[in-house]
Amino acid sequence: MSSALSPAQVFLAVEPVDIRLGVDGLSLRVQQSLGRTPTDGSAYAFRNRAGNRIKLLVWDGNGVWLCVRRLHTGRFVWPQSSDQLFTL
């Protein structure tokens, strides 16, 4: 069982998402668009089109954590790639 504080891997979804999506919508995105299982112990990071908000989806073995971060100034630096998924 993995811990919410130490996921096995961190994946960045390169394509922006509708940040209004919740646990179910982002889990579906992980499965359908990224071809991964949201309960594999990894963390999945998503950002909005403007780049000022991110959501982190993490399965801890008992449930799902959904963390949100919003910047009032500036933007998150995000990889530019033709791939849908970027691994940290």
N, C-alpha and C positions, 0 to 999 in steps of 0.2 A: 504494500500500500504506500503510495506516495503522499507527501505532505504539501499543503497549499503553499508553504514557504519555500519548498525546494522541488519544483517540478522536474521531471526527467529531461525535458527539452522545452524551449520556448520557440514558438512559430509565429511569425508576423504574416498576417494576411495582407498582401501587397495592395490589392484592389480595395478602395474605400467602400465602406458599408453604411447603410442607414443606421445611425447611432441609436435610434429609438428601439432597435431590436433588443430583445431580452435574452434570457438564458435559452429558451426554446428556439428562437429564431437564429441565434448565433450557433447553437449546437447543430441545427439543421444545415447551416452554412458550412460548418466544419465537415460534416458528412458529405454533402452533395457537391459543393464547389471545390473543397480541398482534398476530398477523398481520404479523410482521416477519421478516427473514432474519438469523439470528445472525452471519452472516459479512459483514455490510454495513459493518464498520468502526466501529460504534457500541458503546457499553458499556451493559449491562443490569444494573440493580441490583434485587435481590429481598430481602425481609425476612421474618422469621418472625412469627407471630401475636403473640408477646410483645413484639416490637420491640427485642430486645436482640442480634439477630444479623442481619447482612446478608451477601449473596454478590454479587459483581460478576463478570459474564461478559463477556469482551472477546476478540474475534478480532483478532490482530495481523498477519494476512496469511500466517503460517506455521502457526499453531495457535491454540489457545484458552487463555486465562488464566482461572483461577477463583480469585478472591481472597475470603477470608473474614475478617470482623471480628466479634468477640464482645465485648460490654460486660459487665463484672462488676457495674457499678451504672449505673442510668439506662436510658434508651431512646433510640433514634434517632427524630428528628422526621420524620414521613412525611406526605405530602400526603393529604388526605381528598377523594375525588372520586368521581363516578359513572363516570368514565372508567377504563379498565383500565390506561392508560399515561399517564405524566406526563413531559414533556420538560424537561430542564434546559438 
